[in-house]
Amino acid sequence: MNMLIFLIPIALFLGGLGLFAFLWSLKSGQYDDLDGAAWRVITDDEDKPAL
C-alpha cells in the first residue's frame, strides 16, 4: 500500500504529460491533412529527381 503513495502521482503526471502532448499536436496542426499523405504515396511523380 505504501507504493500507491508514489505510483498514483507518477501515473497522474504521465497522464497529464500525454494529454499535454496531444493538445500540443492538435494546436500545431498535426491532424489537419489526414488524406494528403495517403494520396502522396499513391501518386507517381516522375518530375522529382530520385534521391
Number of C-alpha atoms within 10 A of each C-alpha: 5 6 7 10 9 10 11 11 11 12 12 11 12 12 12 12 12 12 12 12 12 13 11 12 12 12 11 10 9 11 10 10 9 9 9 9 9 10 10 10 9 8 8 9 9 7 6 7 6 5 3
